[in-house]
């Protein structure tokens, strides 16, 4: 019983640390609902409650694109067509 309680506390601390790190590294324009410093204070002060709120608010944001789109009209040559 003591081991499961310790594991749960370790998991919750890791979850809190993940949310706090995510809030710190997120650019300010992408923070929803509150300004970035307010999110950091909320997560730090309320521990798990603020972390859950951050996770809910953050999940509504659209994921940034990893690769920029090609401008329209630019064609990419197939690898097997030598005269393209």
Phi, psi and omega per residue, in radians:
X1 nan -0.704 3.135
X2 -1.170 -0.651 3.130
X3 -1.144 -0.731 3.131
X4 -1.161 -0.632 3.072
X5 -1.145 -0.701 3.119
X6 -1.183 -0.695 3.097
X7 -1.148 -0.682 3.101
X8 -1.124 -0.759 3.119
X9 -1.109 -0.690 3.107
X10 -1.144 -0.730 3.094
X11 -1.089 -0.794 -3.120
X12 -1.157 -0.624 3.086
X13 -1.160 -0.710 3.081
X14 -1.137 -0.695 3.096
X15 -1.099 -0.773 3.122
X16 -1.096 -0.760 -3.138
X17 -1.150 -0.658 3.086
X18 -1.082 -0.830 -3.118
X19 -1.145 -0.683 3.117
X20 -1.141 -0.763 3.106
X21 -1.122 -0.715 3.116
X22 -1.101 -0.716 3.128
X23 -1.159 -0.653 3.141
X24 -1.209 -0.683 -3.069
X25 -1.500 -0.191 3.125
X26 -1.290 2.313 3.082
X27 -1.073 2.531 -3.065
X28 -0.987 -0.686 -3.141
X29 -1.149 -0.343 -3.129
X30 -1.539 -0.107 3.125
X31 -1.328 2.243 -3.094
X32 -1.810 2.529 2.996
X33 1.482 -0.895 -3.118
X34 -2.265 2.770 3.020
X35 -1.157 2.755 -3.081
X36 -0.983 -0.808 3.123
X37 -1.088 -0.589 3.106
X38 -1.159 -0.682 3.086
X39 -1.084 -0.765 -3.119
X40 -1.106 -0.756 3.105
X41 -1.137 -0.748 -3.138
X42 -1.061 -0.785 3.139
X43 -1.167 -0.694 -3.119
X44 -1.188 -0.739 -3.051
X45 -1.363 -0.743 -3.038
X46 -1.640 0.005 3.087
X47 0.999 -1.847 -3.007
X48 -1.304 -0.638 -3.138
X49 -1.057 -0.796 3.106
X50 -1.194 -0.598 3.116
X51 -1.158 -0.725 3.102
X52 -1.154 -0.727 3.106
X53 -1.076 -0.724 3.110
X54 -1.102 -0.749 -3.113
X55 -1.115 -0.674 3.106
X56 -1.200 -0.800 -3.135
X57 -1.172 -0.636 -3.109
X58 -1.274 -0.573 -3.083
X59 -1.211 -0.345 3.114
X60 -1.352 -0.290 3.141
X61 -1.275 2.491 3.074
X62 -1.256 2.436 3.131
X63 -1.193 2.356 3.134
X64 -1.174 2.597 3.116
X65 -1.284 2.431 3.119
X66 -1.445 -0.553 -3.125
X67 -2.156 2.358 3.118
X68 -1.220 2.647 3.088
X69 -1.267 2.641 3.035
X70 -1.356 2.516 3.054
X71 -1.101 2.588 -3.140
X72 -1.114 2.537 3.116
X73 1.662 -0.198 3.117
X74 -1.577 2.192 -3.131
X75 -1.812 2.487 3.097
X76 -1.803 2.248 -3.099
X77 -1.295 2.403 3.019
X78 -1.169 2.630 -3.071
X79 -1.205 -0.394 -3.059
X80 -1.678 -0.029 -3.107
X81 -1.806 1.818 -3.071
X82 -1.257 -0.527 -3.051
X83 -1.683 0.291 -3.075
X84 -1.274 nan nan
